[in-house]
Amino acid sequence: MADGRKPTKRSAPTGASRPAAGPARPRRSRPSARVAPSPKAAGTSRPKAKLSTPPAGEVPQRKSGANRPGSDVVVRRGIVAGIVVAALLLVALVGYLVLSYTPAFTIAKVETTATKHISRASIAKLAKVPKGSTLLNLDEDKVTRNLKKNPWVGSVTYERRYPDTVRIVVRERKVSALVVMSAGDVVWYLGEGNVWIEPASIKVGESDSIDDLALAAAQKAGVMLITDVPASITPVAGSTVSSEVLNGVASYREQFGEKISSKIVSFSASSVDSIGCTLKSGVQVSLGSPTNISSKEAVLTQILEKYQGKLTYVNVRVPTRPAYRLVDSDDVEQGTGVTGTDAAQTAQDKSASNGSSSDASSSDASSSAASGDGDSDSNASGQDG
């Protein structure tokens, strides 16, 4: 200044004396320490864990038992329970074995029921229940083998009645057929499973035919009749059939449907290639060896339906070339099926008595020739009149 005085320093105004200023500027806070740059800023991205949310309506999967708290306890309890069960079973087994060989349940009484062909006494005698056997250690297999020495015995069941009684129930073997043997007037029962049972008691008089009597007995019992078996067949009670021809008959019986089986009253079995049968109507059927059975059945059914009431003989040995014989007459009667009475012969007899000259056999021969089969089969069957 001009007067030489130093300028005085003004003090900043305070309080109300400070002049009004514009809007206050925000203050910046300076970092107290230098922060390392984030990975994102440095150019590297770190994957973030994402929480997967199940879609609406879907039940979230639970963690496995191994990862759930307390799963070890559950496993230990399961192991302990298994050990306890095994110990109880072992105790029960030991107790059963001990009781099996003690006289607690010794068999004192054997009860039986008679069947049609086996008496109560025979069953008890055959069973041979070992002395000292108990209800717990009875050897059922051995007793069953003893009982099956009688070929009528089919199956055996056992009922235990504590404390000391066993009841033996025998089911008889069912009869499958009556077989007329070639040697003498002998007829055998053939049981289910193709097992020989025993000879049938059929009384044959001087004027009786064994085939007729056997068929009557078979029909009464509701079983099949088999005739003309080879003389080489020698049945043994309780043994299984080993004859090829009888096994062939069994094949036909097993594979034929009900429609044909219900019409058959008997089989003839002179050889495996000459198996035949007789129907209830008296029609003779040549079947031959047990091959192509389903085809033979189909052809036979077709012929029987087409020529119902007109047939006397059908040959289906070769199903592709069947042969048959017809009766060229309206005077036809059904055969009896007992001895294979030929309807053609019946018609011829009636025609002769009426002065008719119609010859059924000529019609039969023409039918066989037209079908492409020879006369050898028809001659062998004895149905040419």
Summary of the structure (lengths in Angstrom):
residues: 385
radius of gyration: 50.3
end to end distance: 177.5
largest distance: 191.8
contacts: 971
relative contact order: 0.06
helix: 34%
strand: 17%
